[in-house]
Amino acid sequence: MTRDELAAHLDYMRELGVQGVSRAAEWRARVEAPRLAEGLPPGETDDMPSDDALAAMPADATPPPAVALAPAEALAALRQAIGPDCTRCKLHTLGRRQVVFGVGNPQARLMFVGEAPGEDEDKQGEPFVGRAGQLLTKIIEAIGMTREQVYIANVIKCRPPGNRNPEPDEVGTCEPFLFEQLGIIQPRIVVALGKFAAQSLLRTTEPITKLRGRVFEWRGASLIPTFHPAYLLRNPPAKREVWEDMKKVRELLQA
């Protein structure tokens, strides 16, 4: 890899949100983990500079300025990178129809994160379009916004069979794509819908009953955990607590 090629590669990685590179073993382990999960061999590839290439680059070398992608373009590139028929985890063998990427305003101030697509979402390719999604739309409208103004995504992009809970290996494989979506959109407020979204984003095992009602600082955004709309369909009295959470969202948006 030439110096110019290395500089171009570093620019590209910076656009994806990578803050830097290192020859430390723990960094290389994180880089190689997705390759190992796909059954690919570790080591030098076109996507990862070799130790020799990193060492050869002068310490005072200044790569040319990166050309940042617009959020819509960056999301489109990420969607293409995931692919229409992702095979990174076992869900592609368990009956899911398609990848459900996310939908909404690429520059949204407010982003909702659920856990996984359901049957309706798997059919239509869009998150939150079933009964729970219709309730979410009403919740969004109750704070004076529309679905088109926010962004909606899930921790995992494929439907688990029978709408079962996502399993740890599925979350571990897919959540990096959610983090990239969040990094591209950079919302002011993130609403984590339900246990799996809140626990994944906050890296905690606390139950949603203890997490909701609080506001967390998360990568420059305010993160508000609340109950999942599907839970509200089963437990209508909990709508009162969700409305309290959404009033806090509205207050923060107006601040």
N, C-alpha and C positions, 0 to 999 in steps of 0.2 A: 504494500500500500504506500503510495507516494504521499509527500507532505500535503499537496493540494487535495488529494482524495481523503486524507485523514481530516483535514480542516472541514471539508464538505460533510463528512460523516458526523463530526461533532456538531455542526450547525443543525443537521437533521435531527440528531438526538435531543438537542436543546429545544427544538420546536415541539418535540413530544413531551417535554417537561423534565427530561433527565438533567439533574443539576451538575453532574460531573462524572468522571471516571476515575478509577483507581486500580492499581495492581494488587491491592490487598485481597487476600483469599476470600474474605466474607463478601466483598463486592462481586467478585467473579462468580461466587456460588449463587448470588441472587440473579445474576445475568443468565447463568446457565440453567437455572431451575426450570424455566419454561421449555427449554430445549430437551432436557431430560424427560419432562412430562410428556413430550411428543415423541419420545423414543429416538431423538437425534443425539449424536455424539457430542460431548463437550469439546471445547478447544476453540482455536481461532477460526472465525468465519468472516464473510464479507460484512456481517452486521456487528462485529466486535473487533476493535483494533487489537493487534497482537502486542505483547509486552515490548517487543523490539520496536514496533511502530510508535508506541507511546514514549519509549525512552529516546527515540531518535528525534522527536519533535522538540525544537529549542524551547527552553523555559519561557523566553520572552516572545514566543511566536504569537501573533495576533491574527486569528482567523478572520476572514471577511465577515461583515455584519450579516446576521441571519435574517432571512426574509420570512417574517412571521405569517402563518396562514390565518385567514379569517376564521372565526369559530365555526361557521357553517362548513367551510372547506376542510377544517381539521376534523370535524365530526364525520364528514363524508369519507375522509381518508381512513379514519379509525374503523368505520363501518366496513369499508372495503378490506382492511387488514384482517378483521375478524372473519369475514367471508360469509356468504349466504348459507353455507352448510358446514358450520364449524364442527370439527371432530376432536377438539382438545380435551373433552371430558366424556364420561360414559353416557351422558344424556342423549347423544346423537344415536345411540343404539337402543334407546328405551322408548321410542315412539313419538318423539317430538317432531312437529312438522317443519318448523323454521326457527331461525334466530329472531328474537324480538329485541331490537337494538335500543330504541328510545325514540321519543317524539317531543316536539315543541320548539320553543324559541331558543336558538343557539346562544343568544345573549341574555337569557332569562336572569332576572334578579332572584327568582324563587325556583327551587328545584325539589321535586318529590322523588323519593327513592323507596321502592317497594322491595319485595323479596324475590319473586319469580313470576313468570307469566302463568296464567291459568289456561283453561281450555279455549275460551273465547279469544284470548290474546294470541294463543298458538295458531288459531285459525286465521286471524286477521293480520297478524304481524305487528300489532301495536299494543303497547302496555295499557292496562286499565281501561278496557272497553266492555267488560262484562258488568254484572250487577255491582260489584265493588267499584269498578271504574265509573259507573254512572253516579254512585254516591260520592266518589272523589270529585267528579265534575261539579256536583252541587256544593261541596265544601269549598272548592276554589271560587265558585261564583258568589258564595256567601261572604267572602272577603273582598268582593268587588273586582275580581279578575276573571279571565277566561283561560281555558286550556291552551289556547294559542299563545298566551303571554308567559306561560311557565314551561319548564322542561320536566318530563316524566321518564323515569328509567327504573330498572330493577338491578338488584345485586347480581343475579344470574340471568342470562339471556335466553335460556331454553326452559320449556315446561318440564318439571319433574313428573314422572308417571303418577296419574291419579291425584295430581296436585299435592303430593306429599311434601313435607318440609325439605328444603335443600340440605344436602349432606356436606360435611366439612370439606371433602375433596372437591366437590363441585363449586362451593363458594371460593375456595382457595384458588381454583383455576380461573374463575370468571371475574372475581371482584377487581383485579387490576384494570379491566376494561372500564368498569364503573369509575374507578379513580381517575382514569384518563378523561372520561367524559366530564367529570367534575372539574378537572384541571383546565379543560378547554373552555367550558362555560363560565366558570368562576362565579357562581351565584353568590349573592349576599346572604341568602338564607337557604338552608337545606332542611327539609322535613323528612325525617326517617319514619317510614310507615311500618310499624310493627317490630317485633323482636329481632328478626334476622338482619334487617337493614340497620337498626340502631346498634346492635352488637357488632356488626361488621365494621361500621364506620368508626365507632368509638373504641373498638378493640377491648370489649368488656364482656363479661358473662352475666352482668346484672340483668334481672328481668325487666321487661318493658314497663311493668307497673311501678318500678322504682326510678326508671329513667325519664318517663314522661313528666311533664310539669316543670322541667328544668331546661335551661338554655346553655349549650356548650359552645365554646369557641373551637372551631375546627378549620384549620388551614386558612385562616383569614375570614371564614364565614361563621355565621351563627347557626348551630345545628339544634333542631328542636325535634326530639323523639315524640311520637304519639301513636295511638292505636291504629292498626291497619283497618281500612274500610271493611274488609271481609269480617273482621271481628265485630264491627259495629252492626253488621247485618244479623249476627247471632246474638248480640248483646246491645240492643238499642239504648239502654240507659247510659252507656258509655259515651254516647254522642255529646253529652254535656261536658265531659272532660276534654274531648277533642275540640269542641268549640272554644273552650278556654285556651287551649294550645294555639288555635288558629287566630284568636284575638291577639295573642302575643306576636304571631307572625305578622299580622296586619299592622300592629304598633311598630314593629321593627322596620317594616317596609316604608312606613310613613315618617320615620325618624330622619 
